[in-house]
Amino acid sequence: MYKTIVKDVGSEASAFSEENMIILFGDNAPDELIDYCYIIEINSIEGEITESQKVLIGDKTFEITKVGASVQKNLADLGHITLKFDGSTKAEQSGTLYLEAADVPNIEVGTELKIV
């Protein structure tokens, strides 16, 4: 339904790992944010992102627990969402895709991200 590749990793991108979150952004990331983001290809989304799906990051799979109201549009238009690995079932931030509670996986240039 959705697939992209990490093209670049900001120098401070792992800073949010302690908070169990990562920030994705397309090539158009603002200068003040680019160091904190994993830069991805902006690709189209086939269908609607729902809690019944999974996110694959490299060879690791994570259940989606909640989809923020802006996730679909932001991911399609900007490649910009936050992935939060806290198992939340309530969307406190509209641009966040909430995933099962887990450690943030290792992400590097070339890592594939999918929503299935």
C-alpha positions as YAML, in Angstrom:
chain: A
units: angstrom
residues:
- id: 1
  name: MET
  ca: [0.00, 0.00, 0.00]
- id: 2
  name: TYR
  ca: [2.97, 2.31, 0.67]
- id: 3
  name: LYS
  ca: [6.70, 1.90, 0.17]
- id: 4
  name: THR
  ca: [9.65, 4.26, 0.43]
- id: 5
  name: ILE
  ca: [13.42, 4.27, 0.96]
- id: 6
  name: VAL
  ca: [15.50, 6.31, 3.39]
- id: 7
  name: LYS
  ca: [17.66, 8.59, 1.23]
- id: 8
  name: ASP
  ca: [19.53, 10.47, 3.95]
- id: 9
  name: VAL
  ca: [19.85, 10.54, 7.73]
- id: 10
  name: GLY
  ca: [20.15, 13.86, 9.55]
- id: 11
  name: SER
  ca: [23.10, 14.24, 11.89]
- id: 12
  name: GLU
  ca: [20.75, 14.42, 14.90]
- id: 13
  name: ALA
  ca: [18.04, 12.06, 13.58]
- id: 14
  name: SER
  ca: [18.59, 9.53, 16.35]
- id: 15
  name: ALA
  ca: [18.13, 12.20, 19.05]
- id: 16
  name: PHE
  ca: [14.47, 11.25, 19.45]
- id: 17
  name: SER
  ca: [15.17, 7.52, 19.87]
- id: 18
  name: GLU
  ca: [15.14, 7.93, 23.65]
- id: 19
  name: GLU
  ca: [11.55, 9.16, 23.31]
- id: 20
  name: ASN
  ca: [10.77, 6.15, 21.08]
- id: 21
  name: MET
  ca: [10.09, 8.27, 18.02]
- id: 22
  name: ILE
  ca: [11.52, 9.13, 14.64]
- id: 23
  name: ILE
  ca: [10.70, 11.92, 12.21]
- id: 24
  name: LEU
  ca: [10.33, 11.25, 8.51]
- id: 25
  name: PHE
  ca: [10.44, 14.02, 5.92]
- id: 26
  name: GLY
  ca: [10.68, 14.22, 2.13]
- id: 27
  name: ASP
  ca: [13.37, 16.11, 0.20]
- id: 28
  name: ASN
  ca: [11.63, 19.38, 1.06]
- id: 29
  name: ALA
  ca: [12.44, 19.27, 4.80]
- id: 30
  name: PRO
  ca: [13.00, 22.80, 6.19]
- id: 31
  name: ASP
  ca: [16.64, 23.65, 6.97]
- id: 32
  name: GLU
  ca: [15.90, 23.96, 10.70]
- id: 33
  name: LEU
  ca: [14.50, 20.40, 10.82]
- id: 34
  name: ILE
  ca: [16.63, 18.48, 8.32]
- id: 35
  name: ASP
  ca: [19.28, 17.46, 10.88]
- id: 36
  name: TYR
  ca: [16.56, 15.75, 12.98]
- id: 37
  name: CYS
  ca: [14.88, 13.82, 10.17]
- id: 38
  name: TYR
  ca: [15.18, 10.64, 8.19]
- id: 39
  name: ILE
  ca: [14.80, 11.88, 4.61]
- id: 40
  name: ILE
  ca: [12.59, 9.63, 2.46]
- id: 41
  name: GLU
  ca: [11.30, 9.49, -1.11]
- id: 42
  name: ILE
  ca: [7.82, 11.02, -1.37]
- id: 43
  name: ASN
  ca: [5.61, 8.31, -2.85]
- id: 44
  name: SER
  ca: [1.88, 7.88, -3.37]
- id: 45
  name: ILE
  ca: [-0.24, 5.90, -0.93]
- id: 46
  name: GLU
  ca: [-2.56, 3.21, -2.29]
- id: 47
  name: GLY
  ca: [-5.66, 3.25, -0.09]
- id: 48
  name: GLU
  ca: [-6.14, 4.48, 3.45]
- id: 49
  name: ILE
  ca: [-3.76, 3.92, 6.37]
- id: 50
  name: THR
  ca: [-5.61, 2.17, 9.22]
- id: 51
  name: GLU
  ca: [-4.95, 0.52, 12.58]
- id: 52
  name: SER
  ca: [-5.38, -2.92, 10.97]
- id: 53
  name: GLN
  ca: [-2.09, -2.52, 9.10]
- id: 54
  name: LYS
  ca: [1.59, -2.91, 9.92]
- id: 55
  name: VAL
  ca: [4.72, -0.86, 9.32]
- id: 56
  name: LEU
  ca: [7.81, -2.68, 8.11]
- id: 57
  name: ILE
  ca: [11.15, -1.00, 8.72]
- id: 58
  name: GLY
  ca: [13.89, -3.06, 7.18]
- id: 59
  name: ASP
  ca: [13.27, -6.60, 8.47]
- id: 60
  name: LYS
  ca: [11.25, -5.53, 11.55]
- id: 61
  name: THR
  ca: [7.44, -5.40, 11.71]
- id: 62
  name: PHE
  ca: [5.37, -3.10, 13.93]
- id: 63
  name: GLU
  ca: [1.60, -3.07, 14.52]
- id: 64
  name: ILE
  ca: [-0.12, 0.30, 13.95]
- id: 65
  name: THR
  ca: [-2.04, 1.26, 17.10]
- id: 66
  name: LYS
  ca: [-3.41, 4.68, 16.04]
- id: 67
  name: VAL
  ca: [-3.33, 6.87, 12.93]
- id: 68
  name: GLY
  ca: [-3.22, 10.64, 13.50]
- id: 69
  name: ALA
  ca: [-5.74, 12.67, 11.47]
- id: 70
  name: SER
  ca: [-3.05, 14.31, 9.27]
- id: 71
  name: VAL
  ca: [-0.86, 11.24, 8.66]
- id: 72
  name: GLN
  ca: [-2.35, 10.27, 5.29]
- id: 73
  name: LYS
  ca: [-2.17, 13.77, 3.77]
- id: 74
  name: ASN
  ca: [1.22, 14.70, 5.26]
- id: 75
  name: LEU
  ca: [2.88, 11.46, 4.18]
- id: 76
  name: ALA
  ca: [1.50, 11.73, 0.62]
- id: 77
  name: ASP
  ca: [2.20, 15.47, 0.19]
- id: 78
  name: LEU
  ca: [5.39, 16.03, 2.21]
- id: 79
  name: GLY
  ca: [6.72, 12.63, 3.21]
- id: 80
  name: HIS
  ca: [6.47, 14.07, 6.72]
- id: 81
  name: ILE
  ca: [5.16, 12.10, 9.68]
- id: 82
  name: THR
  ca: [6.40, 11.06, 13.08]
- id: 83
  name: LEU
  ca: [6.54, 7.37, 13.98]
- id: 84
  name: LYS
  ca: [6.03, 6.88, 17.71]
- id: 85
  name: PHE
  ca: [6.74, 3.45, 19.19]
- id: 86
  name: ASP
  ca: [4.64, 3.75, 22.36]
- id: 87
  name: GLY
  ca: [1.55, 1.62, 21.75]
- id: 88
  name: SER
  ca: [-0.77, 4.61, 22.12]
- id: 89
  name: THR
  ca: [-4.39, 4.17, 21.04]
- id: 90
  name: LYS
  ca: [-5.13, 7.89, 21.25]
- id: 91
  name: ALA
  ca: [-3.71, 10.33, 18.68]
- id: 92
  name: GLU
  ca: [-2.33, 13.24, 20.70]
- id: 93
  name: GLN
  ca: [-0.59, 14.64, 17.60]
- id: 94
  name: SER
  ca: [-2.35, 14.61, 14.23]
- id: 95
  name: GLY
  ca: [0.83, 14.03, 12.21]
- id: 96
  name: THR
  ca: [1.92, 10.98, 14.18]
- id: 97
  name: LEU
  ca: [1.56, 7.32, 13.29]
- id: 98
  name: TYR
  ca: [1.50, 5.40, 16.57]
- id: 99
  name: LEU
  ca: [3.04, 1.94, 16.63]
- id: 100
  name: GLU
  ca: [3.29, -0.84, 19.19]
- id: 101
  name: ALA
  ca: [5.60, -0.16, 22.14]
- id: 102
  name: ALA
  ca: [9.08, -1.09, 20.96]
- id: 103
  name: ASP
  ca: [12.64, 0.13, 20.71]
- id: 104
  name: VAL
  ca: [13.29, 2.30, 17.67]
- id: 105
  name: PRO
  ca: [14.91, 0.11, 15.00]
- id: 106
  name: ASN
  ca: [18.22, 0.94, 13.39]
- id: 107
  name: ILE
  ca: [17.56, 3.03, 10.29]
- id: 108
  name: GLU
  ca: [20.20, 3.99, 7.76]
- id: 109
  name: VAL
  ca: [20.43, 5.15, 4.15]
- id: 110
  name: GLY
  ca: [18.79, 2.50, 1.99]
- id: 111
  name: THR
  ca: [16.45, 1.18, 4.71]
- id: 112
  name: GLU
  ca: [13.07, 0.34, 3.22]
- id: 113
  name: LEU
  ca: [9.86, 1.44, 4.95]
- id: 114
  name: LYS
  ca: [6.51, -0.11, 4.03]
- id: 115
  name: ILE
  ca: [2.93, 0.06, 5.23]
- id: 116
  name: VAL
  ca: [1.12, -3.20, 4.51]
...
